[in-house]
Structures are given as structure tokens and as C-alpha cells.
Amino acid sequence: MEIFEFKKEIDEMSEGQLRATAREFREKHNEQVEEANETEDELTEYKEMYEDAKEAANEAEQYFAEKAAEVKDMDAELLADRFDVGELREMVEDAEEAGEFDETPDENDGGTKFEDRPPKAPVKEETVTYNEERALKTLSDAALIPEN
């Protein structure tokens, strides 16, 4: 913004000089108004770009939170609240490298239930564990239960 300065004091100017000064003042004023309007237009464009970028960042955060939630068995909103986009992205990349994402979607998408999982090591019914055997010996020594 330019500051308009008079070349002479107003009292010392003739009528023609006053008119020329007024015309010059209006021209400078109109130039500054145009510059201000252009600046406002640019500001509006930057605000729109900012809002678009902010929306894209939120979408990216939600995407990575949902992908991380598939692996971490946590709620996507909770992950989005606790971690920033960079950390969520890192979690997803680590999971992809480890091959933790299932390529084919599940029919029920509810995960597996405990009873659906195969046993890790089959347990025979007649097998008595060391702790059970020790407890039975202690009880029989104390004569609380008869020996078989």
C-alpha cells in the first residue's frame, strides 16, 4: 500500500495544482482498490485449496486408520485419534510387508470366533498333567483321598 504525499502544502497550491493532485490521489486510490480486490481473490483461492487439502488429509487419515484397524483389531476412530497419518501409514506399510492383509475378503468379516479356531496342540483326555499328578499325590499322602 502506497502512502500518498503532497508535493506542496495545500494552502500553497493553485486551483489547477489542487485538481491535478486530487486526480492523482483518485488514480492511486483506484490502483490500491484493484490490488486489494486481487489480493482478496487470491486469498479466497488459497482458502479453497486449504479446505480441499484438509479434506484430502482427513480422507487419507481415515483410509489408513481403517487399514491399520484390520491388522491391529482396534477401532479405526480410536487409531485415528491416537496416531497421526504418518504413524498410521507406517503401520499399514509394515503390515503389507509382513503380508498380514488377507487378499480375499471374509464372508462374515466378523473375524474368527474362539471355538472356530483349531486347537494348537491336541490334548488327550486321559493325559494327566504334572500339576494334577502332584496334587493327587499330595492329597493321597495326606490320606484325604484313597489311592487307586
C-alpha positions in Angstrom: 0.0 0.0 0.0 1.4 3.3 -1.0 1.0 6.4 1.1 0.0 9.5 -0.9 2.2 12.5 -0.1 1.5 16.1 -1.2 4.3 17.8 -3.1 3.3 21.2 -1.6 1.2 22.3 1.3 -2.5 22.6 0.3 -2.5 26.3 1.2 0.3 27.0 -1.3 -1.3 25.1 -4.3 -3.2 26.8 -7.0 -6.6 25.6 -8.2 -5.0 23.7 -11.1 -2.5 22.0 -8.8 -5.3 21.0 -6.4 -7.3 19.4 -9.2 -4.2 17.6 -10.5 -3.4 16.4 -7.0 -7.0 15.2 -6.5 -6.9 13.3 -9.8 -3.6 11.7 -8.9 -5.0 10.8 -5.5 -8.0 9.1 -7.1 -5.8 7.2 -9.5 -3.6 5.9 -6.7 -6.7 5.1 -4.7 -8.3 3.1 -7.6 -5.0 1.2 -8.1 -4.9 0.2 -4.5 -8.5 -0.9 -4.5 -7.8 -3.1 -7.5 -4.7 -4.6 -5.8 -6.8 -5.2 -2.7 -9.5 -7.0 -4.7 -6.9 -9.1 -6.4 -5.4 -10.0 -3.0 -8.8 -10.9 -1.7 -9.4 -13.2 -4.8 -6.1 -14.9 -4.2 -6.9 -15.3 -0.5 -10.2 -16.9 -1.4 -8.4 -19.3 -3.8 -5.9 -20.2 -1.1 -8.7 -20.8 1.4 -10.4 -23.2 -1.0 -7.1 -25.0 -1.7 -6.6 -25.3 2.1 -10.0 -26.7 2.7 -9.5 -29.2 -0.2 -6.2 -30.3 1.2 -7.6 -30.6 4.7 -10.4 -32.8 3.4 -8.0 -34.9 1.5 -5.8 -35.3 4.6 -8.8 -36.3 6.6 -9.8 -38.9 4.0 -6.2 -40.2 4.0 -6.2 -40.5 7.8 -9.5 -42.4 7.7 -8.2 -44.7 5.0 -5.0 -45.5 6.8 -6.9 -45.9 10.1 -9.3 -48.4 8.6 -6.4 -50.3 7.0 -4.5 -50.4 10.3 -7.7 -51.4 12.1 -7.9 -54.5 10.0 -4.5 -55.6 11.3 -4.5 -54.2 14.8 -8.0 -55.4 15.8 -8.8 -51.9 17.1 -11.5 -49.4 16.2 -10.5 -47.1 13.3 -11.7 -44.0 15.1 -9.6 -44.8 18.1 -6.5 -45.3 15.9 -7.1 -42.1 14.1 -7.4 -40.2 17.4 -4.2 -41.7 18.9 -1.9 -41.8 15.9 -1.1 -39.2 13.2 -1.3 -40.0 9.5 2.4 -40.8 9.2 2.3 -43.4 12.0 -0.9 -45.0 10.6 0.7 -45.1 7.1 3.8 -46.7 8.7 1.6 -49.4 10.4 -0.1 -50.2 7.1 3.2 -50.4 5.2 4.7 -52.7 7.9 1.6 -54.9 7.8 1.8 -55.1 4.0 5.4 -56.0 4.1 4.7 -58.7 6.6 1.8 -60.0 4.5 -0.7 -59.5 7.3 -3.5 -58.3 5.0 -5.9 -61.0 3.8 -6.1 -60.8 0.0 -9.6 -62.4 -0.1 -12.3 -60.8 1.9 -14.1 -62.9 4.5 -17.8 -63.7 4.0 -18.8 -62.6 7.5 -16.0 -60.0 8.1 -16.5 -60.7 11.8 -13.2 -62.4 12.4 -12.9 -65.9 13.8 -14.5 -67.0 17.0 -12.6 -68.9 19.7 -14.5 -72.1 19.0 -13.8 -71.8 15.3 -10.1 -71.9 15.8 -8.3 -75.2 15.6 -6.5 -76.4 18.8 -2.8 -75.5 18.9 -1.9 -78.9 20.4 -4.3 -81.8 20.7 -4.9 -82.7 24.3 -5.8 -86.3 25.2 -8.5 -86.8 27.8 -6.5 -89.4 29.7 -3.4 -87.4 29.9 -2.8 -86.1 33.4 -0.6 -83.1 33.7 2.3 -82.8 36.1 0.5 -80.4 38.4 -2.6 -82.7 38.5 -0.4 -85.7 39.3 1.4 -83.8 42.0 -1.9 -82.6 43.6 -3.3 -86.2 43.6 -0.1 -87.5 45.3 -0.2 -84.7 47.9 -3.9 -85.5 48.6 -3.3 -89.2 48.8 -0.3 -88.7 51.1 -2.5 -86.7 53.4 -5.0 -89.6 53.3 -7.7 -87.3 52.0 -8.5 -89.5 49.0 -7.9 -93.2 48.6 -5.3 -94.4 46.2 -6.4 -96.2 43.1 
